[in-house]
Amino acid sequence: EKFHNYIDQYDRLRSKTNFVTITIKNFYHLAPHDILLSTLLDFFMKFYHLPVVENIHITKIVRLTSLFLHNNRFYYDGKIYRFIKGGPSNSGLIETLSNIYVNRMEKFLIDQSSMKQNEFYGRYHNQIFFTWNQSLDELQQILKSMTSEYHHLNFDIHFGKKLNYLDLYLENHDGILYSRVHHQENQQPYTLAYISNGNSITKHSHWLRSSLVRAIRYCTSVEDFNHERIYLEMTYLANGYSIDFIDKHIQHFLTFFDAKSLQQLPLDQHAYKKIRHRLFNFMREQRQYKEKKQESFKKNRRFHLSYIYDNVGPKGRFNKKLREILSKHIQLQNTTFENNKLQLDITTKSQHSLISLLSGQRPSHPILNLK
């Protein structure tokens, strides 16, 4: 959305604009543990400005982190190994430390360049993307300084008028952006996301909707959107879904966004542009709603509940009754009368084994811990 605003609202894409991507291949094994720890302490001192975090002193946090890093072992091929750089990729703490370290590298990159002026910059995980309107010689000099300063990082750098970033293909046509969905060559085509828990039909229904939203956001051309829609239909057919299932969800999507014209031939680029505009407005409204929802969670006026549903009985009626009972008998503290309203997110889940049932996390909302 921000890149869309950079292009359309602020009109900062020029014919000379280049795109740059930087991928950090060793994201989870960035640096030795002592460097990660010093970066963490420096982060607290520069950005947090308080000696404690939730009643834990920052020096104790750094010491506990050190204990975790220096005692992280793993077993492979009959031998026990210890990490000397980074840690396991499935660790939330390692990902947080890596992000803090990359934040320092990003600051170095931005300070070395004129990126603060009229450039777009973004990062997802270990992949950086930014625009460049200065000379390529200056860009190469800055990248050389970055790779020299952070020589222990494994960079994969690309720049030019056209390139791929994540699942997006971008091209600068003399100051006009052309983009579409990019399917990576190292991934098997026509595959659906693997569902390990829950109802696969429901989740694949949501995935189809989100994939159609992504197609409109990414594809600047109506022809490319049409190709991507056909690709999605073939993917679902290849995975055993009926044409009725596919058509039902696509029709629902087109009706919701008033985009029935996308099914009419010849394809109308002008009408498609209006549909994209509506969708971006919808995404902006969704983001604002999500921010309000998160604010309610912070104030402990909204919390999430889930219960085991065995696909028997009127679920909607049960949810409504449960909301009425909880809202009537649970009173919120430290709120005014008009804000003393409980907001509930009630969902269902299916447990397929006793192990998954017993391993489920308990709700952590303060209301549920009252005695």
Steps between C-alpha positions, in 0.01 A plus 500: 500500500782742586677424173172554317471843666863575409418433134145634461443753776846659524595437134868440577579233243723645228631356174847483659376320816667165569382228735740337746459177696733366769453150641688396814548128452637423846227689685482254794879473524595863457775553750685348800308502825707777663414737214130413525508566875678834465248599231214408732642708785564791264140473378367529858723797578414696183131425450344379823639761746372308805700266726231231530262317269194364683689498833808330348819706482653524155834361623318190621326470161839513326643240740205267448535544125869416532411186693265396221747571221803332653312186602309432181578148377361282226543137402590394147631176353600352834682809626413798721579848369490851648409818317780757488302740280129572529276209587212280383277650233180404687593706806310824551786639709754439223274672249464799735878525549554473125250778434671724755837436338367560146345823627850623576615400151201679347590819686852477362365454147259794525756733664751426222257597226251767402219251559333732750387722213217385273589130506289203602651249741356181648606168647326169551689256719841461331413673170549872445351707219550865413487740208802691372494826300867590515788373289581129492864578580393657830277201572782252436732699725245494784437127458875441501532690830212298648643162398841604633362619835283188538734252332370210711155528339418307185333749262319433174460840329309588183413836346355625174183619330339156539535234766315264734433567867338218699202395286483827306647590160575871450595694189548870438363596157631856459352613830190278484491200730420158360459218751351153526509188717827309482499123550843392616667240283626294794146439626274231361215657299129440560536417870289616791617598845540203734242498780627326813214588734140600446256476213695494172196595290437812708863605499540436128189713444669786684822436310319531167349832603834637621669378179244689291558811712874460447447461124315832472751678723800368306373495141491843338362344180155342479641233268752395766225485760295278270798266451553481875131423558522214250817376673315493833206313349738239354674469837176419680388260229837321519450457876159338476262794543191513279431767242186591700711569812739720302228689315303563821796665675612700198145629445480599868831686470396685183163592648656628824731738312244585230737350241264301278642686201817288530301209355392691192686498168678697379684575826474865600822650640325822607238311704775283649686809619188613689468156660863515615433841653199361692704205623784717628244712686356181648846387613556836666171471689587146607834618636332777700249251640782266598682781680184581699460133581857476626445809713200327659718199582755729666228650719380149590154580364525238225621145525496179304319179594485171315321175572491149359237466229400155382301621195173416677245761613421865420838674539367851430232475768751366753746785431227760542385351831859473626559870424185597688597298810859626514408864433239486776709337773852636436562861596806690384701698750641854468270599212227756469140388464482563126825304443408216737412268214660162452613422145536131420659313212349150513633234267479124476772243460511131428725272700593181325698338781536499879857633465390810311218555751732484803770712338268795426597829665283645773345843435718771654247782545499646858121452530541124474746500791271673747407302809 
